[in-house]
Amino acid sequence: MLAVETPTSALHADPAAMLPVQPKSVRDTGLTQQMIVELIAKSILVGGKIHLPVLTTRLHLSINVLREALEFMVAEHVAEVAWRGESDIDVQYQLTSAGRLRASAWMDRCPYIGPAPVTLEAYRAVVERQAVQAPQLCADELAAEFADDFLSPAVQRMLGAAMYAGRTVLLHGPSGGGKSVLARRLGSLLQGVIAVPHALVVGQEIVQVYDALLHRAPSPQHLRQLRPAQERRSSDPRWVLCQRPVVALDADLSADMLELQPDSHNGCYRSPPQLKANNGLLIVDDLGRQRMAAADLLNRFSQARELERSQLALVGGFHFSVPCRMQLVFATSLAPEALLDASALRRIGYKIPVGPLDAANYRTLFRQQCVSAGVTFDEAALRYLVDELHAGSGLPLLACYPREIVGRINDFAGFLGEPARLSVETLDQAWTSIFAAGAPAPVYGQAA
């Protein structure tokens, strides 16, 4: 996953306004009273006596909701007040003997004691609203983001149009051309912040959605735009404000990874990547190398995007639909026509070639890498690299090579205790260590 920063111009005046309103009663949560009672009882069982504010933080439910449920538990002799202070929220609760027995039984059935979930209906509504309200990309924002890249104007325009329209993208070209890096940088074009729930409830089952590694906290630019903290307290704490997610899948992807994953230890299901990517960007890198056919993978995602929903199933066989509102980007080093048939290719909105750099851009990139790595630059040595080593071997001027070559020069210099400098000798040494002498030109579509 790539952490992204959103351009200041893309910020909403009030991002926190998209969070659902804080429930004031059990009924407002959309959850059954029994589910909330079980969450409370299991939390007390694990933690012993517990303060009401601590329980609020742990379950992400308001004081009013918890107090209503706890009053019921006290009336049913499941819980009791262990201590009461001067404040109406300065209260400790504990389980009764009967309550401990019931909580143990509930824990055996489902050990989940995390944040209270939201309903599937509430999740669908929020995802749809965030998809409709997503700011659209403009040419100036794309130009600013890729100002230090060396994409041709034609490629930039295709990328911009695809992101603007939310169409599926296929980046194709030889390995080492920068497709993977480019795909991840597209995440920086996603604008605004979104609300993501900690978890969903489906029947009696819990599905975790929020992933701290993927759902990154709002950037400093966003935070400056948020309402004061005291005003945000009126928002539902079961939801988290975060940047739009960027989820990257690689060649390890298999069909079962796109399904719900039971987590018996935590008493819930782990959500698949396409669910975590809602209102964000899903990247399938190295298409054609996965443990499922490329056509099957494309068909599954394309159909879900067209219908704006995907189907998931619980262990017992119960099927339900979840929203599918995400930008989809594929990247492959295989020839598109060899990977997919004509009908499959038609389902991809934009097929964008990412190939070698021209000589001028390659030289500029190489100079930048030398400066960044602290390698003393020499123009004559760079001419030797381009005109002799690349031209002589037939290796194209791919964007990956400058960093690799400069890195090897630094490796050798550090080992020998010498200043790192660009020269014919250091280039020959680095070149041989990477490619071996007389390396043949790579064939488009071969594995890297």
N, C-alpha and C positions, 0 to 999 in steps of 0.2 A: 504494500500500500504506500502511496505517495502522499505526504503531508502537503497541503496546498494553502496558499494565501489568496484571498479574494481581493480584486481591485477595489479601492475605496469607492470608486464611482458606482460600484454594483451594490452597495449596501442598502438595505431597506432602512427607512427612517425609524422603524420600530420592529426589529426582528422578533422580540419577545412576544409580540402580539399574536404570533401564530401558535403559541402554546395554548392547549385547552385550559379552560377555567378550572380552578381547584375545586374538587367536590366538597360539599359541605355536609353530606350525609352518606350513609351506606348506599342508599338508592342512587345517588348521583354518580357513584363510581362505576355503575354498570355491573358490578360484581355481586354475587350472592352473599348474604350475610354469613353463610356457612364458610365460604372460602376465606373471608376476612378473619373470622373467628379461628379457623385452623392456622392461618399464618401467624396470628398473634400467639396462640397457644404454643406452637412449635418454637417460636422465638423465645418465649419465656422458658420453655423446657430446656433449651440449649443454654440460655444465658442466666437462668435463675431469676431472682428478683430484678425487675427492670423498671426504669424511670419512664414515664410517659413520653417526654421529649426524645429519649433514646429510641424508643419504639417507633416514633414518628420518623426519625432519621433512617432507621433500619428498613422500614416497610414502605417509605415514601408515601405515606398517607397523612392527612391532616389530623390535627388534634381532635377536631369535631367528629370525624369519621371513627377514629380509634375510641374516643370516649363513648360513642353510641354502641359500638361493638362490645367494649369492655363492660358497660352497664348490663348488657344482655348476658355476658359471661358470668358476671357476679350473681345475677338473678338466677342463672342456671347452675350455680355452684361449681363452675369450671374454674373461675379465678376469684381472687379476693384482694382487697387493698392491704398491702403489707406495711405501708407507711404513708403518712400524709403531712405535707408541710403547710406553710402559710398561704402559698399561692395555689390557685385551683389547678395548675398544671404540675405542681410539685408533688407528684404522687408516684408511689412505687406499687407495682402489682406482682403477685405471685400466683402460682397454680394451687388449687386445692388438691387433696389426695385423689379425688375422682378426676379432677382436671388433668393431673399428671398421667393417669392411665389413658384417658382419651387422647391426650396430646401424643403419647407414645404410639398409640394405634395409628393416629394420623401421620406421624413421622414414618412409621413402617410402610404405610401406603404411598406416601410422597414426601421425601425429605427436603423438598424445596422450601427455603426460608428467606429468599431474596426479596427484592422490591415487589410490591403488589403489581400484578399485570394490568393491562388495559384490554378492553374488549376488541374483538376482531373488527366489529363495525366502526368503532372509534378510530382504529388504525387505518382502515380503508378511507375514511373521510379525510383524515389529516394528510395521508399520502397524496390523495387526489388533489386536495387544495394546494399542496406544495408543488405539485407538478404543474398545475395551471398557473400558479403565481410565479414560477421560476423566471427570473430576468433573462432576456435574450441577449446573446452575444452581439457585439458590434465590431466593425473592422478595426477601429482604433485600439480596442482592448486586445484583440488577437495580435496586432502588429507590435504592441508594447510587450506582450508576453514572449513573443518569439524574436525580439529585436536582436538578441545575441546568438540566434541560431542561423543556419545557412539554408533554409528552405527556399525553394524557388517561389516566385510570386504565384505561379499557377497552383502549386501545392498548398500554399497558405490560403488561397481563395477557396479551394476545395474543402480544406479543413474547416474554415470559417463557416462556409455554407452548410456543411454537415452538422456542425455543432449548433448553429443557429436554428436549423430545422429539426434537430433531435433525431436525425436519421442514423442508421447503422453504418459503421465505417469498417472497411477492410484495408489495412496498411500492408502492402506487399512489396517485396524487394529482396535483394541478397542479404544474407546474414552479415551483421556488422554495420548495416546502413543506418542504424539509429531508430528503428521502428519501435522497439520496446521503450526506449527513453522518450520518444515522441508521444507514444500512447499515454504514458504516465503524466507527461507535462500537460496533456489535454485536461487533466483534472484541475489544473490551476485556472482554467477558463470557466469552471462551474461557479456560479455567482450566488451570494447570499448564504443564509444559514437555514437549517431545517430542525424540526422536532422529531426525535426518535424515542420510542418507548423502551423502557428497560426490558419489558416482556409482554407477551400476548397470552390471553387465555383462550383456549379452544376446547369447549366442553369443560372437562375437569383437568385438562392438561395445560402445562406451562411451556411456552416457546420463548426462549431468550432471543432478543433482537439486538439490543445495544452491545456493541463491541468496542471497548476503549481504544483498541489498536486501530480500528477503522473509522470510528465516529469521533473525530478529533474535536477538541474544544474550540469554540470560536476564536478567531485570531484577534490580536489587539485592536485592529480596525473595527471588527464587529463589536467588541466589548465596549468601545467608546460610544456605540450607537444604541446599546441596550438601555432599557428603562432602568431607573434606580432600583436597587435590590429590594427595597421595601415594597415597591409596586409589583415586582415580579413574584412576590410571595403569594399573590392571588392566582398564580398559574399552577396547574396540576404537576406536582413533583414526580409523578410517575414517568414524565417525559423529560428528555435531555435536549438542550439546544446544542447543536454541533455544526461543523462544516459539512458540506455535501460530501458523501463518502466516495473514495476511489478504491475499488476492489479489483485486484489483479489475480488472475488464475493462469497457471502455466501448464507445462506438459504433464504434470502429475495428476491433472484433473481426470476423474473417472465419473461414470454415471451416478454412482451411489453418493458422491459428494454433493450432488444437486438435490438431495433429499434431506428431510429432517433427520438429525442424528440423535438418537436417544442417549441421554446422560443419566444413567441410573444412580450414580453417586450423588449428583446434585438434584435429582428428581425433576428433571425438565428435558426439553429438547433443545439442541443447538440448531440455530437457523442456518439454512444453506446460503451460499454467497449471493445468489440473486435476490434474496430477501434483504440481506444487509446492504445491498447496493441501491435499494429504492431511493429515488430522488437524487441519485448520484450517477457515477460512472462505473460500468463493469467492463473490464479488459480481459479478453481471452488471448493470451500471448502464445506464440509458437503453435498456431492452429495447424492441425494435421498430425501433431505428435501426441495428442491425448490418448487415453485408454478408451476412447469411444470415437466412432466415425465422425469426421468433421461435418458431414451432411446431417447426421443425427443431432449433433450439438447445435448447429446453425438452425435446424428446423425447430428444436425445442425452444430456443431463445426467441427466434423470429415470431413463432406462433404466439408465445406469451406476450411479446411486445405489441403485436397486432391486436390481440384481445384485451390487452392492458391488465392481464391477470395470469397467474400460473397456479397449477394444482399441486398441492402437497398432501401427504398422507401420514396419519398417526400409525403406531404399531398395530393397533387393532383393525386397521383397514379403513378407518373413517377418512374420507377425502374432503378437503375444503380448499377454497380459492383465496389467494392473497394478491394484493396489487402488484403489478409489474410496471413500474414507471421509472425507467432508467435509460441513460445513454449507453449504447453498446458499441465497443470497439474490438475488432479482431486484428491480430498481427500475425503474419506468416512469412517465412523465407521460401515457401514453396510457390510454384507458379499457380495462380488462381484457377486457371482452366484445367490443371492437372489435379487440383484438390477438390473442386466442386463442379457439378454439371451446370449447364446453362440456366436451368430453372432455379437452382439454388443461388447462383450468382445474381439473378434478378432480384432476389429478396434482400440483397445488400444495397443500401442506398448509394454509397460512395465507395468506389474502388480506387484507392490512392497509392500511386507508386512512390516508394522511398528508395532511391538509388544512390550511386556514388556522387560525391561532390565534384564541382568543376575545380580546375587547378587553382584558380584565384581564391576560392572559398576554403579549399583545403590548406593552402598556405596561411591564410588568416587564422584558421582554427589552430594550426600547428604553432603559430607564434603565440597565440593566447595560452595554449597549454604550457609552453616553455615559461612564460611569465608566471603563470599560476603555480608551477612546480619549482620555480627558482632555478631553472636551467639557463645558463648563458646562451643567448641566441646567436646564430651565425647564418647570414643569408645564403652564402655560397653552399653551406652544408645542406640547407633546405632545398636548394636547386638540385643538388646531388640526389637527395631523397626522392624528389618527384621525377626528375628527368632520367635518372639512372636506375635506382632501385625499383620504383614502381613501374616505370615504363619498360625496364629490362625484364622484369618478371611477369608483367601482365597483370599484376594485382591492381584492382581498381582503387580509386581514392575514396575509401569508405570513412565515414565519420568516426569509427571506433579506433582507427589506427593512431592518430596523434597522441591520444592519452596513453595507449599501450606502449608506444615507442618511447615517449618521454619518461614514462614510468620505469622502463628498463634502463634507460640512461642514468636515472637517479639511483636505481638499484646497484649498478656496477660502481658508480662513483662513491656511494656510501660504503660499499664493501672495501674499496681500495683506499678510502680516506682521501679522495681527491675532490676538487670542485666539480660540480656537474656542469658540463658544457656540451653544446651541440657541435659536432665535427664529423668529418667523414669516418674517422675511426670509431667514434662512439655510436654512430648510426649503423655501421656495419656490424658491430658487436650486438646492438639491440635487435637489428633486423634478423640476424642469424638465430638469435635465441628465441625469437617469436615464430619465424616462418621456416627456418632451415634454408640453407643456400639453394638458390634456384627454385624457390617455391612456385608451383604452378598457379595460374589464375583460378580462383574459385568458380565452380559451375553453379549457375543460378538454380536454386532448389535443393542443393546438397545440404546435408546437416552441417552445422558449424562445428 
